[in-house]
Amino acid sequence: MNRSCPRFARCLIGMATLMALWQAVGCTGSVSSNTGGGGTTPPPTPAVITVTMPTTTATVQAGATQTVMATVANDSANKGVTWALSGTGCGGATCGTVSPATSASGAPVTYTAPAAAPNPATVTLTATSVADATKSASTTITITAVSAGPVSVTLTPTRGGLVTGQALNFTATVTNDVGGQGVTWTTTGGTLSAQAATTATLAAPATTGSITVTATSKADVTKSASATIGITDLTRPDFGEPVAIYQDEVTMFWACGVTPQAVALAARPDFMITHEPGIMFLTDLPRDQDIRSEN
């Protein structure tokens, strides 16, 4: 019994020491609270990459160049962007070219427009992040034709009269229309059909009045020409009874009386045969030349 006491005392001292150490560790809080198994702090979430371009629209003449750039935020490896061109009316080189095809963030690249403007004349230039292909930015470029001179538009006819439901064909002529883009047709009444680059057909509305048909140059939208068309309903004449119009008959109007002269002065046609009040005889002789009998 006496020989076992020292060992028992040493055991008690050892247990007391372990308890003291356990309390000391618990009080100082040096035990890690991580539960990840390895006891290490997870890495921070990387910042989201974004791509921006200084301009979202641009206008470039056919064959000319334009400097563009893209900025990539949070691109830690500085991988930059790749460039691509697309368009509804073009593909590949017909949309133009970009050089170089890849660039660092903020580095300028050169866009060269095609020799001829596509139709429609818009191209989309897109910069896509190399580090994250889901992030991109784009700009819309309008290609303008190289003008051989000022664009002008003329329209035929420039005026006219229709009965309700009647049709009339129009022809537009565009000078210096590089690429033959033609015109855009609009009307304030009735409907336009068979619209082509320089021709269209107007169907008169069912209501009377005055309407305007306009042809606007696609190459230069500031240039246009218009025609004013009067619409008449023959079933509702201003005077008298309505005149029956039969199939295959062509409606004609005979200028007679004082009223047509007011119309002529307002319309200013290039050529018109009529009479003036008090002089009912029409001839091909000048007014101031005497008409003498040879008998």
GUVEXNU-560540 format. One record per residue: residue number from 1; residue in three letters; x, y, z of N, C-alpha, C in turn. Coordinates in steps of 0.1 Angstrom, whole numbers, plus 5000, padded with zeros to 4 digits. Last residue first. Example, Ala and Ser with C-alpha at 12.3 -4.5 7.8 and 13.67 -1.06 7.14 Angstrom:
<atoms>
   pos   code     nx     ny     nz    cax    cay    caz     cx     cy     cz
     2    SER   5128   4978   5071   5137   4989   5071   5129   5000   5079
     1    ALA   5132   4943   5078   5123   4955   5078   5132   4967   5078
</atoms>
This chain:
<atoms>
   pos   code     nx     ny     nz    cax    cay    caz     cx     cy     cz
   295    ASN   4377   5838   3529   4367   5840   3519   4365   5855   3516
   294    GLU   4393   5835   3550   4400   5836   3537   4390   5838   3526
   293    SER   4389   5854   3580   4383   5845   3570   4391   5847   3557
   292    ARG   4411   5856   3607   4405   5862   3595   4400   5851   3586
   291    ILE   4419   5862   3638   4414   5851   3630   4405   5857   3619
   290    ASP   4449   5878   3649   4435   5879   3644   4431   5866   3637
   289    GLN   4466   5870   3679   4466   5870   3664   4451   5869   3659
   288    ASP   4467   5869   3706   4467   5882   3700   4467   5882   3685
   287    ARG   4467   5841   3711   4455   5849   3715   4455   5863   3708
   286    PRO   4478   5819   3685   4480   5828   3696   4468   5837   3699
   285    LEU   4458   5790   3675   4464   5803   3672   4467   5811   3685
   284    ASP   4443   5768   3680   4458   5767   3682   4465   5780   3679
   283    THR   4413   5775   3699   4421   5774   3687   4436   5772   3690
   282    LEU   4380   5776   3711   4394   5772   3713   4401   5770   3700
   281    PHE   4357   5799   3722   4362   5793   3711   4377   5789   3713
   280    MET   4348   5814   3743   4344   5800   3743   4350   5792   3732
   279    ILE   4352   5839   3763   4359   5834   3751   4357   5819   3751
   278    GLY   4340   5843   3787   4337   5852   3776   4343   5847   3763
   277    PRO   4367   5831   3807   4354   5836   3806   4351   5845   3795
   276    GLU   4389   5809   3787   4387   5820   3797   4373   5825   3796
   275    HIS   4395   5774   3785   4391   5787   3780   4390   5797   3791
   274    THR   4420   5749   3781   4408   5754   3787   4404   5767   3780
   273    ILE   4445   5726   3784   4437   5733   3774   4424   5736   3781
   272    MET   4478   5727   3798   4464   5725   3800   4456   5733   3789
   271    PHE   4509   5718   3812   4501   5721   3800   4487   5718   3803
   270    ASP   4519   5718   3838   4528   5722   3827   4521   5725   3814
   269    PRO   4498   5733   3863   4502   5722   3854   4511   5727   3843
   268    ARG   4490   5747   3888   4501   5752   3879   4506   5740   3870
   267    ALA   4472   5746   3908   4479   5734   3905   4491   5737   3896
   266    ALA   4461   5771   3909   4466   5766   3921   4475   5754   3918
   265    LEU   4453   5776   3883   4462   5785   3889   4468   5780   3902
   264    ALA   4435   5754   3880   4447   5755   3872   4457   5764   3878
   263    VAL   4415   5761   3898   4422   5748   3900   4436   5749   3892
   262    ALA   4405   5783   3885   4411   5785   3899   4419   5772   3902
   261    GLN   4396   5771   3862   4407   5781   3861   4413   5783   3875
   260    PRO   4375   5754   3870   4388   5748   3866   4399   5758   3865
   259    THR   4354   5774   3875   4360   5767   3886   4374   5761   3882
   258    VAL   4343   5783   3851   4352   5792   3858   4360   5784   3868
   257    GLY   4340   5758   3824   4335   5768   3834   4346   5776   3841
   256    CYS   4356   5727   3823   4347   5736   3817   4342   5746   3828
   255    ALA   4375   5700   3817   4376   5713   3824   4367   5723   3817
   254    TRP   4364   5668   3822   4365   5679   3812   4364   5692   3819
   253    PHE   4378   5638   3831   4372   5650   3836   4374   5661   3825
   252    MET   4371   5603   3830   4378   5615   3825   4370   5627   3829
   251    THR   4375   5569   3837   4369   5582   3841   4378   5593   3836
   250    VAL   4369   5543   3814   4379   5551   3821   4373   5565   3824
   249    GLU   4353   5511   3816   4353   5525   3813   4363   5533   3821
   248    ASP   4353   5485   3825   4362   5488   3814   4361   5503   3809
   247    GLN   4320   5488   3838   4332   5481   3837   4340   5484   3824
   246    TYR   4308   5522   3842   4306   5508   3839   4320   5501   3838
   245    ILE   4295   5546   3863   4307   5541   3857   4307   5526   3855
   244    ALA   4270   5570   3863   4273   5556   3864   4286   5553   3857
   243    VAL   4272   5600   3882   4273   5594   3869   4277   5579   3870
   242    PRO   4248   5616   3904   4260   5608   3901   4260   5601   3888
   241    GLU   4235   5649   3895   4233   5635   3899   4246   5627   3896
   240    GLY   4247   5681   3908   4240   5672   3899   4239   5658   3904
   239    PHE   4278   5687   3923   4266   5692   3917   4260   5681   3908
   238    ASP   4296   5670   3936   4293   5683   3942   4280   5689   3936
   237    PRO   4287   5635   3938   4292   5647   3931   4288   5660   3939
   236    ARG   4291   5607   3949   4286   5619   3956   4292   5632   3950
   235    THR   4302   5589   3934   4288   5586   3938   4282   5598   3946
   234    LEU   4328   5596   3931   4319   5599   3920   4304   5597   3923
   233    ASP   4348   5610   3953   4338   5600   3953   4328   5603   3943
   232    THR   4383   5617   3950   4369   5621   3948   4360   5608   3948
   231    ILE   4413   5629   3962   4405   5617   3962   4390   5622   3961
   230    GLY   4444   5641   3951   4430   5644   3955   4422   5632   3953
   229    ILE   4477   5640   3961   4467   5633   3953   4453   5636   3959
   228    THR   4510   5651   3958   4497   5654   3965   4486   5648   3955
   227    ALA   4541   5637   3964   4530   5639   3955   4517   5641   3962
   226    SER   4576   5644   3972   4562   5641   3976   4553   5644   3964
   225    ALA   4609   5633   3980   4600   5640   3971   4586   5635   3974
   224    SER   4640   5638   3999   4627   5631   3996   4619   5639   3986
   223    LYS   4667   5636   4021   4662   5639   4008   4650   5631   4004
   222    THR   4676   5626   4045   4671   5640   4045   4666   5644   4031
   221    VAL   4685   5601   4041   4671   5602   4046   4667   5617   4047
   220    ASP   4703   5588   4018   4703   5601   4025   4689   5604   4029
   219    ALA   4697   5562   4010   4711   5566   4011   4713   5579   4019
   218    LYS   4670   5562   4008   4676   5553   4018   4691   5557   4020
   217    SER   4649   5589   4002   4661   5582   3999   4666   5574   4010
   216    THR   4614   5586   4002   4625   5591   4009   4638   5583   4006
   215    ALA   4584   5596   3988   4595   5587   3986   4608   5593   3992
   214    THR   4550   5600   3997   4564   5605   3999   4574   5593   3996
   213    VAL   4518   5612   3991   4527   5601   3990   4541   5606   3989
   212    THR   4490   5625   4007   4504   5628   4003   4512   5615   4002
   211    ILE   4456   5634   4000   4466   5626   4006   4480   5629   4000
   210    SER   4425   5649   4004   4438   5650   3998   4448   5642   4006
   209    GLY   4392   5635   3999   4401   5644   4005   4414   5645   3998
   208    THR   4370   5607   4007   4375   5618   3999   4385   5627   4007
   207    THR   4376   5573   4015   4371   5586   4018   4377   5596   4009
   206    ALA   4388   5549   4008   4374   5550   4006   4368   5564   4009
   205    PRO   4420   5557   3992   4412   5553   4003   4397   5554   3999
   204    ALA   4437   5542   3963   4430   5553   3970   4421   5548   3981
   203    ALA   4467   5526   3963   4452   5523   3962   4445   5534   3970
   202    LEU   4497   5530   3946   4488   5535   3956   4474   5531   3953
   201    THR   4526   5512   3941   4513   5514   3936   4504   5519   3948
   200    ALA   4561   5520   3933   4550   5516   3942   4537   5519   3936
   199    THR   4596   5520   3928   4583   5520   3923   4573   5515   3934
   198    THR   4622   5516   3936   4619   5529   3930   4605   5530   3925
   197    ALA   4623   5492   3950   4633   5502   3953   4629   5516   3948
   196    ALA   4588   5486   3956   4601   5482   3952   4611   5493   3955
   195    GLN   4556   5475   3966   4567   5485   3968   4580   5479   3964
   194    ALA   4530   5466   3962   4541   5463   3951   4552   5473   3953
   193    SER   4512   5493   3977   4515   5479   3974   4525   5478   3964
   192    LEU   4498   5514   4001   4508   5512   3991   4511   5497   3990
   191    THR   4465   5528   4007   4475   5518   4010   4485   5517   3998
   190    GLY   4451   5559   4022   4452   5548   4012   4462   5537   4016
   189    GLY   4474   5584   4034   4461   5578   4032   4461   5567   4022
   188    THR   4500   5592   4035   4491   5597   4046   4477   5591   4045
   187    THR   4527   5570   4029   4515   5577   4024   4506   5581   4036
   186    THR   4560   5561   4018   4550   5563   4029   4538   5571   4023
   185    TRP   4589   5542   4009   4576   5547   4005   4567   5549   4018
   184    THR   4623   5547   4005   4613   5542   4014   4599   5549   4011
   183    VAL   4643   5540   3976   4636   5549   3985   4627   5540   3994
   182    GLY   4677   5529   3965   4663   5533   3963   4657   5541   3974
   181    GLN   4702   5519   3964   4694   5516   3976   4680   5519   3974
   180    GLY   4725   5518   3946   4711   5516   3942   4701   5512   3953
   179    GLY   4751   5524   3951   4746   5511   3956   4731   5509   3952
   178    VAL   4744   5558   3953   4754   5548   3952   4749   5535   3958
   177    ASP   4726   5578   3937   4722   5568   3947   4732   5556   3946
   176    ASN   4726   5601   3922   4738   5598   3930   4734   5588   3941
   175    THR   4690   5604   3922   4704   5607   3916   4714   5605   3926
   174    VAL   4663   5585   3919   4672   5590   3929   4686   5592   3922
   173    THR   4629   5586   3911   4642   5586   3906   4652   5593   3916
   172    ALA   4600   5567   3915   4609   5576   3921   4623   5575   3914
   171    THR   4567   5563   3904   4581   5560   3901   4590   5571   3907
   170    PHE   4535   5549   3910   4544   5560   3912   4558   5554   3909
   169    ASN   4501   5543   3899   4515   5539   3900   4524   5551   3901
   168    LEU   4470   5540   3914   4479   5549   3907   4493   5544   3909
   167    ALA   4435   5530   3916   4450   5528   3918   4458   5537   3909
   166    GLN   4405   5537   3934   4413   5536   3922   4427   5535   3925
   165    GLY   4391   5541   3958   4394   5527   3953   4402   5526   3941
   164    THR   4376   5571   3946   4378   5562   3957   4380   5548   3952
   163    VAL   4396   5585   3920   4383   5583   3926   4385   5572   3937
   162    LEU   4422   5609   3919   4417   5596   3919   4403   5595   3924
   161    GLY   4445   5632   3905   4433   5629   3911   4428   5615   3909
   160    GLY   4478   5646   3912   4469   5639   3904   4455   5637   3912
   159    ARG   4514   5651   3911   4500   5655   3916   4491   5647   3907
   158    THR   4537   5640   3903   4538   5648   3914   4524   5653   3920
   157    PRO   4539   5605   3892   4535   5619   3891   4537   5627   3904
   156    THR   4572   5608   3902   4563   5609   3891   4551   5599   3893
   155    LEU   4598   5625   3919   4587   5616   3920   4577   5618   3908
   154    THR   4632   5627   3928   4621   5632   3921   4610   5621   3920
   153    VAL   4659   5634   3950   4648   5625   3946   4637   5633   3939
   152    SER   4695   5635   3953   4682   5641   3951   4671   5631   3947
   151    VAL   4726   5638   3969   4715   5629   3965   4702   5638   3963
   150    PRO   4756   5652   3957   4744   5653   3965   4733   5645   3960
   149    GLY   4780   5627   3948   4775   5641   3947   4762   5641   3956
   148    ALA   4787   5602   3952   4793   5608   3940   4789   5623   3939
   147    SER   4793   5590   3984   4784   5597   3975   4793   5603   3964
   146    VAL   4795   5559   3997   4803   5569   3992   4796   5577   3982
   145    ALA   4770   5551   4022   4776   5549   4009   4785   5561   4005
   144    THR   4775   5542   4056   4770   5551   4046   4777   5549   4033
   143    ILE   4767   5519   4080   4776   5521   4069   4769   5530   4059
   142    THR   4765   5521   4115   4758   5523   4103   4768   5526   4091
   141    ILE   4770   5498   4141   4777   5507   4131   4768   5508   4119
   140    THR   4766   5493   4175   4759   5492   4162   4765   5503   4152
   139    THR   4786   5474   4198   4782   5487   4192   4776   5485   4178
   138    SER   4787   5455   4228   4786   5457   4214   4783   5471   4210
   137    ALA   4801   5431   4251   4795   5444   4248   4795   5446   4233
   136    SER   4800   5403   4274   4803   5410   4262   4797   5423   4261
   135    LYS   4803   5372   4290   4803   5386   4292   4808   5393   4279
   134    THR   4806   5346   4286   4792   5350   4288   4791   5365   4289
   133    ALA   4833   5340   4286   4827   5342   4273   4812   5346   4274
   132    ASP   4857   5351   4304   4843   5347   4306   4835   5350   4294
   131    ALA   4882   5356   4293   4881   5349   4306   4868   5344   4309
   130    VAL   4876   5371   4270   4883   5358   4269   4881   5350   4281
   129    SER   4846   5388   4264   4856   5385   4273   4862   5372   4270
   128    THR   4839   5402   4232   4836   5392   4242   4848   5389   4251
   127    ALA   4825   5427   4213   4837   5424   4221   4833   5414   4232
   126    THR   4810   5432   4182   4809   5427   4195   4822   5423   4201
   125    LEU   4792   5452   4160   4806   5448   4164   4806   5445   4179
   124    THR   4769   5450   4135   4771   5449   4150   4785   5444   4152
   123    VAL   4758   5472   4109   4767   5461   4113   4768   5461   4129
   122    THR   4735   5483   4085   4739   5483   4099   4747   5470   4102
   121    ALA   4719   5487   4061   4733   5492   4062   4738   5493   4076
   120    PRO   4701   5457   4051   4702   5470   4057   4717   5474   4060
   119    ASN   4727   5459   4029   4713   5463   4030   4706   5453   4039
   118    PRO   4761   5473   4031   4751   5462   4030   4737   5467   4031
   117    ALA   4780   5495   4011   4772   5493   4023   4762   5482   4021
   116    ALA   4812   5484   3999   4798   5488   3996   4790   5485   4008
   115    ALA   4836   5478   4012   4836   5488   4001   4822   5492   3997
   114    PRO   4831   5478   4049   4832   5472   4035   4831   5482   4024
   113    ALA   4852   5495   4073   4839   5492   4067   4841   5486   4053
   112    THR   4873   5484   4097   4873   5489   4084   4860   5485   4077
   111    TYR   4883   5492   4130   4873   5486   4122   4873   5492   4108
   110    THR   4910   5486   4151   4906   5493   4139   4895   5485   4132
   109    VAL   4914   5490   4186   4914   5482   4174   4908   5490   4163
   108    PRO   4931   5499   4217   4922   5502   4205   4924   5492   4194
   107    ALA   4927   5485   4249   4936   5487   4237   4927   5489   4225
   106    GLY   4911   5480   4271   4914   5494   4268   4923   5496   4256
   105    SER   4924   5448   4275   4914   5458   4280   4919   5472   4277
   104    ALA   4938   5436   4244   4938   5437   4258   4927   5448   4262
   103    SER   4923   5418   4217   4930   5429   4222   4929   5429   4237
   102    THR   4919   5402   4185   4919   5401   4199   4926   5413   4205
   101    ALA   4922   5409   4159   4910   5402   4162   4908   5400   4177
   100    PRO   4935   5443   4155   4936   5429   4155   4923   5422   4160
    99    SER   4909   5447   4131   4923   5443   4133   4928   5451   4145
    98    VAL   4880   5437   4114   4885   5442   4126   4900   5438   4128
    97    THR   4860   5444   4085   4870   5437   4092   4874   5444   4104
    96    GLY   4827   5439   4069   4839   5447   4072   4849   5438   4079
    95    CYS   4807   5424   4060   4804   5432   4072   4815   5442   4075
    94    THR   4819   5410   4041   4810   5419   4036   4804   5428   4048
    93    ALA   4835   5391   4054   4841   5403   4050   4831   5414   4045
    92    GLY   4807   5377   4071   4821   5377   4069   4827   5390   4065
    91    GLY   4777   5392   4059   4784   5381   4066   4798   5380   4062
    90    CYS   4747   5411   4058   4760   5408   4055   4765   5396   4063
    89    GLY   4722   5420   4068   4724   5420   4054   4738   5417   4050
    88    THR   4725   5417   4096   4713   5410   4089   4716   5409   4074
    87    GLY   4757   5410   4109   4747   5419   4104   4736   5411   4096
    86    SER   4788   5410   4128   4776   5404   4123   4766   5414   4118
    85    LEU   4821   5404   4141   4812   5412   4133   4800   5404   4128
    84    ALA   4841   5403   4170   4834   5396   4160   4824   5406   4153
    83    TRP   4870   5400   4191   4861   5408   4183   4854   5400   4172
    82    THR   4879   5392   4225   4879   5388   4211   4868   5396   4204
    81    VAL   4897   5408   4252   4885   5404   4245   4888   5399   4231
    80    GLY   4918   5401   4281   4912   5409   4271   4899   5404   4265
    79    LYS   4933   5390   4302   4931   5382   4289   4925   5390   4278
    78    ASN   4942   5396   4327   4943   5406   4316   4943   5398   4303
    77    ALA   4937   5382   4350   4948   5377   4341   4950   5386   4329
    76    SER   4915   5397   4360   4928   5396   4368   4940   5391   4359
    75    ASP   4893   5416   4352   4900   5406   4343   4914   5405   4349
    74    ASN   4877   5436   4363   4880   5423   4370   4886   5412   4362
    73    ALA   4865   5448   4331   4867   5450   4345   4869   5436   4352
    72    VAL   4876   5457   4300   4872   5446   4308   4875   5448   4323
    71    THR   4867   5478   4274   4873   5477   4287   4867   5466   4295
    70    ALA   4874   5483   4239   4865   5477   4250   4873   5476   4263
    69    MET   4873   5505   4211   4880   5498   4221   4869   5492   4231
    68    VAL   4879   5517   4177   4870   5513   4188   4879   5506   4199
    67    THR   4882   5537   4149   4889   5531   4160   4879   5529   4171
    66    GLN   4873   5531   4115   4869   5537   4128   4876   5529   4139
    65    THR   4876   5538   4080   4880   5531   4092   4874   5539   4104
    64    ALA   4859   5533   4048   4866   5541   4058   4868   5533   4070
    63    GLY   4843   5518   4031   4857   5518   4029   4865   5525   4039
    62    ALA   4815   5538   4037   4820   5526   4031   4835   5528   4027
    61    GLN   4817   5557   4068   4815   5556   4053   4821   5544   4048
    60    VAL   4800   5550   4098   4813   5549   4091   4810   5549   4076
    59    THR   4788   5558   4129   4785   5559   4115   4799   5559   4108
    58    ALA   4778   5541   4160   4788   5549   4152   4783   5549   4137
    57    THR   4769   5534   4194   4766   5536   4180   4777   5543   4173
    56    THR   4781   5532   4218   4772   5521   4214   4767   5522   4200
    55    THR   4813   5538   4232   4802   5542   4223   4794   5530   4219
    54    PRO   4830   5524   4250   4827   5538   4252   4815   5543   4244
    53    MET   4819   5493   4263   4825   5500   4252   4821   5515   4253
    52    THR   4826   5467   4288   4820   5479   4283   4827   5485   4271
    51    VAL   4822   5438   4306   4828   5444   4294   4820   5456   4290
    50    THR   4830   5422   4338   4821   5430   4329   4829   5436   4318
    49    ILE   4833   5396   4361   4838   5403   4349   4828   5410   4342
    48    VAL   4830   5397   4396   4823   5394   4383   4830   5402   4372
    47    ALA   4856   5385   4418   4847   5395   4413   4842   5392   4399
    46    PRO   4855   5353   4435   4861   5362   4425   4851   5372   4421
    45    THR   4852   5347   4470   4845   5346   4457   4851   5357   4447
    44    PRO   4881   5336   4488   4871   5346   4485   4865   5344   4471
    43    PRO   4886   5302   4500   4890   5314   4492   4879   5323   4490
    42    PRO   4879   5292   4534   4877   5290   4520   4882   5303   4513
    41    THR   4904   5284   4559   4894   5293   4554   4892   5293   4539
    40    THR   4908   5250   4572   4913   5261   4564   4902   5270   4560
    39    GLY   4901   5225   4583   4904   5236   4593   4910   5248   4586
    38    GLY   4893   5203   4570   4907   5206   4570   4911   5217   4579
    37    GLY   4866   5205   4580   4873   5192   4580   4888   5195   4580
    36    GLY   4853   5228   4584   4855   5223   4570   4863   5210   4569
    35    THR   4847   5242   4606   4841   5229   4605   4843   5222   4592
    34    ASN   4864   5264   4627   4861   5260   4614   4856   5245   4614
    33    SER   4873   5273   4651   4858   5270   4650   4854   5266   4637
    32    SER   4902   5262   4669   4896   5267   4657   4881   5264   4656
    31    VAL   4911   5274   4701   4906   5262   4693   4899   5267   4681
    30    SER   4917   5295   4717   4926   5292   4706   4922   5280   4697
    29    GLY   4904   5306   4739   4897   5305   4726   4906   5302   4714
    28    THR   4912   5308   4765   4919   5317   4755   4913   5316   4741
    27    CYS   4896   5290   4777   4895   5304   4781   4901   5313   4771
    26    GLY   4904   5265   4766   4890   5270   4765   4889   5284   4768
    25    VAL   4931   5264   4776   4928   5264   4761   4914   5270   4759
    24    ALA   4927   5263   4803   4935   5274   4797   4931   5275   4782
    23    GLN   4913   5239   4807   4906   5252   4810   4913   5264   4804
    22    TRP   4933   5221   4798   4920   5222   4791   4913   5235   4794
    21    LEU   4953   5226   4818   4955   5229   4804   4942   5230   4796
    20    ALA   4939   5217   4840   4944   5231   4840   4946   5235   4825
    19    MET   4936   5190   4834   4924   5198   4836   4928   5213   4835
    18    LEU   4962   5182   4833   4954   5181   4821   4942   5190   4822
    17    THR   4969   5185   4861   4976   5193   4850   4968   5193   4837
    16    ALA   4953   5167   4873   4951   5181   4876   4957   5190   4865
    15    MET   4964   5143   4862   4950   5147   4859   4947   5162   4861
    14    GLY   4989   5145   4875   4988   5145   4860   4974   5149   4856
    13    ILE   4982   5143   4902   4989   5155   4897   4988   5156   4882
    12    LEU   4971   5117   4902   4963   5128   4906   4969   5141   4900
    11    CYS   4994   5102   4896   4983   5102   4887   4974   5114   4889
    10    ARG   5010   5107   4918   5015   5112   4905   5003   5112   4895
     9    ALA   4996   5094   4937   4997   5109   4938   5001   5115   4925
     8    PHE   4999   5068   4928   4986   5074   4929   4986   5089   4929
     7    ARG   5026   5065   4932   5021   5064   4919   5007   5070   4918
     6    PRO   5028   5067   4960   5035   5077   4952   5029   5077   4937
     5    CYS   5012   5044   4968   5008   5058   4971   5015   5068   4962
     4    SER   5023   5019   4965   5014   5024   4955   5010   5039   4956
     3    ARG   5038   5015   4988   5045   5016   4975   5036   5021   4964
     2    ASN   5019   5012   5008   5028   5024   5008   5035   5026   4995
     1    MET   5008   4988   5000   5000   5000   5000   5008   5012   5000
</atoms>
